[in-house]
């Protein structure tokens, strides 16, 4: 293949490599809830992206297959063409014929490697990490189509890979299960730092946050004896006094058997409300966590419940204390060891 013919082929191969790299990182970096909301509005691209996340292992294998094919194509097509293109200039500057071929090969390899790394790897990776949802929506449909077409090949490659792992005594994981979110985050943080998208301080902060996810909430629990409570029949004036005395705006409500019935906010007990209300009338549910719940799981539970506090219980005691969302988030973001 001559240099003129190989030039457009080279561009196509670089574009293909960039497509697979960007598609891979877009699916890993994209926030699933945003894509699900877009899919609920009828977006075909969003539905394809969500389906890709559901089959993340397959999609990543498809991306690796596409990247390998494009890289091999660059080696087969582009490097020889560059060598031929460099023969005449090297001869013109007096390079001996015996050295011209090695020099041309070295220069061609360097040029192709540079183009492959910059245009085919780093640029699309940076774009996908910086704009994950946008890139996922833009690439999801064609990437999903490629993965479906190559599914038989990927199945064979996956089977061979699993067989090799078993020979080495390693039990392969289920192919359809995506890697855990912390693994995905660690991968993204490392790549973002390597590409200069975040600085060292941000890298260390995010890394500590991921490490903290495995810690329990036991050291963040405020004991029950330090928690301000009011009885369910407490009048608004009593609620306001308890809030002023404790300095807390959220108070737990006890029922007639001294159990925690829920939570109230002191603003609901302000004088402008209707007369005759009691604490029981202002109570709303509060989630309960076990003592071995991790910090990350606790944050997720409170956010789903739209709650600022959670009760903490053990099998022996239904109320040993509370934990607040503010303390959990501070722990998660600061990652300070205890």
C-alpha positions in Angstrom: 0.0 0.0 0.0 1.5 3.3 -1.1 1.9 6.4 1.1 -1.1 8.2 -0.5 -3.4 5.3 0.1 -2.1 4.6 3.6 -2.7 8.2 4.8 -6.6 8.0 4.9 -6.3 4.4 6.2 -4.1 5.7 9.0 -6.6 8.4 9.9 -9.4 5.9 10.0 -7.4 3.6 12.2 -6.5 6.4 14.6 -10.2 7.5 14.7 -11.2 3.9 15.4 -8.7 3.6 18.2 -9.9 6.9 19.7 -13.5 5.8 19.4 -12.9 2.6 21.4 -10.8 4.3 24.0 -13.3 7.1 24.5 -16.2 4.6 24.6 -14.5 2.5 27.3 -13.8 5.4 29.6 -17.2 7.0 29.0 -19.0 4.0 30.2 -16.7 3.7 33.3 -16.9 7.4 34.2 -20.6 8.1 33.4 -23.0 8.5 36.3 -25.7 5.9 35.8 -28.5 7.9 37.5 -28.1 10.7 35.0 -28.2 8.2 32.1 -31.2 6.5 33.5 -33.1 9.8 33.8 -32.3 10.5 30.2 -33.4 7.0 29.2 -36.7 7.5 31.0 -37.3 10.6 28.8 -37.1 8.4 25.8 -33.4 8.8 24.8 -32.2 5.8 22.6 -28.6 6.7 23.2 -29.1 6.8 27.0 -30.8 3.4 26.9 -27.9 2.0 25.0 -25.5 3.5 27.5 -27.4 2.1 30.5 -27.4 -1.3 28.7 -23.7 -1.0 28.2 -23.1 -0.4 31.9 -25.2 -3.4 32.7 -22.8 -5.5 30.5 -19.7 -3.6 31.4 -17.4 -6.6 31.2 -18.5 -7.4 27.7 -18.3 -3.8 26.6 -14.8 -3.4 28.0 -13.7 -6.6 26.3 -15.2 -5.2 23.1 -13.2 -2.0 23.5 -10.0 -3.9 24.1 -10.7 -6.0 20.9 -11.3 -2.8 18.9 -8.2 -1.1 20.3 -6.0 -4.1 19.5 -7.4 -4.4 15.9 -6.7 -0.7 15.3 -3.2 -0.9 16.8 -2.3 -3.9 14.7 -3.6 -2.1 11.7 -1.4 0.9 12.3 1.6 -1.5 12.6 0.7 -3.3 9.4 -0.3 -0.4 7.2 1.2 2.8 8.5 4.7 1.9 9.6 5.7 0.3 6.2 4.2 3.3 4.4 6.2 5.7 6.5 9.4 3.7 5.8 8.9 3.9 2.1 8.1 7.6 2.4 11.3 8.2 4.3 13.6 6.3 1.9 14.1 9.2 -0.5 14.7 11.9 2.1 17.2 9.7 3.9 19.1 9.0 0.7 19.0 12.7 -0.2 20.8 13.6 3.1 23.5 11.0 2.5 22.4 8.2 4.8 24.1 4.9 3.6 21.7 2.4 2.0 22.7 -0.2 4.6 21.5 2.2 7.4 18.6 3.7 5.6 16.2 0.9 6.4 16.8 0.7 10.1 16.7 4.5 10.4 13.5 4.7 8.4 11.9 1.9 10.5 12.9 3.7 13.8 11.6 7.0 12.6 8.3 5.4 11.3 7.8 3.6 14.6 8.4 6.8 16.6 5.9 8.8 14.5 3.2 6.1 14.6 3.7 5.6 18.3 3.4 9.3 18.9 0.2 9.6 16.8 -1.3 6.5 18.5 -0.6 7.7 22.0 -1.7 11.3 21.5 -4.6 11.1 19.0 -5.6 7.5 19.6 -5.3 7.3 23.4 -4.7 10.4 25.5 -6.9 12.9 23.7 -10.1 10.7 23.6 -9.4 9.4 27.1 -9.2 13.0 28.5 -12.4 14.0 26.6 -14.3 11.0 28.0 -13.2 11.6 31.5 -14.0 15.3 31.4 -17.4 14.8 29.8 -18.5 11.3 30.7 -22.3 11.5 30.1 -21.9 13.5 26.9 -19.4 11.1 25.5 -21.4 8.1 26.6 -24.5 9.4 24.8 -22.5 10.2 21.7 -20.8 6.8 21.4 -23.2 4.4 23.1 -25.2 3.3 20.0 -22.3 2.5 17.6 -20.2 1.0 20.4 -23.1 -1.2 21.5 -23.6 -2.3 17.9 -19.9 -3.3 17.6 -20.1 -5.2 20.9 -23.1 -7.1 19.6 -21.5 -8.0 16.3 -18.3 -9.1 18.0 -20.1 -11.0 20.8 -19.2 -14.5 19.4 -15.5 -13.5 19.2 -15.6 -12.0 22.7 -17.3 -15.2 24.0 -14.5 -17.3 22.6 -11.8 -15.0 24.0 -13.5 -14.8 27.4 -13.8 -18.6 27.5 -10.1 -19.0 26.7 -9.2 -16.4 29.3 -11.3 -18.1 32.0 -9.7 -21.4 31.2 -6.2 -19.9 31.6 -7.2 -18.4 34.9 -8.6 -21.7 36.2 -5.3 -23.4 35.2 -3.5 -20.9 37.4 -5.9 -21.6 40.3 -7.8 -18.3 39.9 -11.6 -18.4 39.9 -12.9 -16.0 37.2 -15.7 -13.7 38.2 -19.1 -13.7 36.5 -18.7 -12.0 33.1 -21.9 -10.0 33.3 -21.2 -8.4 36.6 -19.7 -4.9 36.4 -16.7 -4.2 38.7 -17.5 -2.6 42.0 -17.9 1.2 42.0 -14.8 1.7 44.2 -12.7 -0.2 41.6 -14.1 2.0 38.9 -13.4 5.1 40.9 -9.8 4.1 41.7 -9.2 3.5 38.0 -10.6 6.9 37.1 -8.7 8.7 39.8 -5.4 7.2 38.7 -6.0 8.0 35.1 -7.2 11.5 35.9 -4.0 12.1 37.9 -1.8 10.6 35.2 -3.4 12.8 32.5 -3.1 15.9 34.6 -6.8 16.5 35.0 -6.5 16.6 38.8 -3.7 17.7 41.0 -1.9 15.7 43.7 -4.0 17.1 46.6 -7.3 16.1 44.8 -5.9 12.7 44.0 -5.0 12.0 47.6 -8.3 13.3 48.9 -10.3 11.1 46.5 -8.1 8.1 47.3 -8.7 8.6 51.0 -12.4 8.8 50.4 -12.4 5.5 48.6 -10.4 3.9 51.4 -12.8 5.2 54.0 -15.7 3.5 52.4 -14.7 0.2 54.1 -14.8 1.7 57.6 -17.8 1.2 59.9 -19.9 3.9 61.5 -19.3 2.8 65.1 -16.9 5.7 65.8 -19.4 8.2 64.5 -22.4 7.1 66.6 -23.7 9.7 69.1 -24.8 7.6 72.2 -28.5 7.4 73.0 -28.0 9.1 76.4 -26.6 12.2 74.6 -29.5 12.5 72.1 -32.3 15.0 72.8 -35.8 13.4 72.7 -39.3 14.6 73.4 -42.4 12.6 74.2 -45.0 12.0 71.4 -47.6 14.1 73.4 -45.2 17.1 73.8 -46.8 20.4 72.8 -45.0 22.9 70.5 -43.9 25.1 73.4 -42.2 22.1 75.0 -40.5 21.2 71.8 -39.1 24.7 71.3 -37.8 24.7 74.9 -36.1 21.3 74.3 -34.5 22.6 71.1 -33.3 25.8 72.7 -31.8 23.9 75.7 -30.0 21.3 73.6 -29.0 23.6 70.6 -30.4 21.0 68.2 -33.1 21.7 65.6 -33.9 18.0 65.0 -35.3 16.0 67.9 -36.2 12.4 68.2 -39.8 11.6 69.3 -40.5 8.8 71.9 -43.8 6.9 71.8 -45.7 5.8 74.9 -43.4 2.8 75.4 -40.2 4.9 75.3 -39.4 3.7 71.8 -38.2 6.1 69.1 -41.2 6.9 66.9 -39.4 9.2 64.5 -37.8 12.6 64.0 -39.2 16.1 64.0 -37.7 19.5 63.1 -38.3 22.4 65.4 -39.5 24.7 62.6 -42.7 22.6 62.6 -43.3 23.6 66.2 -43.2 27.4 65.5 -46.2 29.4 66.7 -47.6 30.0 63.3 -48.9 26.4 63.0 -52.3 25.2 64.0 -53.1 24.8 67.7 -53.4 21.5 69.4 -50.6 19.8 67.6 -48.2 17.4 69.5 -44.8 16.0 68.7 -46.4 12.9 67.4 -48.3 14.9 64.7 -45.0 16.4 63.4 -43.0 13.1 63.3 -41.6 11.7 60.1 -39.8 8.4 59.7 -36.1 8.0 60.3 -34.0 5.1 58.8 -32.2 2.6 61.0 -28.7 1.3 60.5 -26.8 -1.6 62.0 -23.6 -0.9 63.8 -21.5 -2.7 61.2 -22.8 -0.6 58.3 -20.0 1.1 56.3 -19.7 4.8 56.0 -20.4 4.7 52.3 -23.4 2.4 52.7 -24.8 4.7 55.4 -24.5 7.8 53.2 -26.3 6.0 50.4 -29.1 4.9 52.8 -29.6 8.4 54.2 -29.6 10.0 50.7 -32.2 7.5 49.4 -34.4 8.2 52.5 -33.8 12.0 52.1 -32.8 12.0 55.8 -30.3 13.9 57.8 -30.1 11.4 60.7 -30.4 7.7 61.2 -30.9 5.5 64.3 -28.3 2.9 65.0 -29.4 -0.4 66.4 -27.9 -3.8 67.5 -29.7 -7.1 67.7 -30.0 -6.6 71.4 -30.9 -2.9 71.5 -33.1 -1.2 68.9 -31.6 2.3 69.8 -28.0 2.7 70.8 -27.6 6.1 69.3 -27.7 8.2 66.1 -25.5 9.0 63.2 -25.8 12.2 61.1 -25.3 12.7 57.4 -23.0 15.7 58.1 -20.6 13.5 60.2 -20.7 10.7 57.6 -19.9 13.0 54.7 -17.1 14.7 56.7 -15.6 11.2 57.3 -16.0 10.2 53.7 -14.4 13.3 52.3 -11.7 13.8 54.9 -10.8 10.2 55.2 -9.0 10.8 58.5 -7.8 7.7 60.2 -9.1 6.9 63.6 
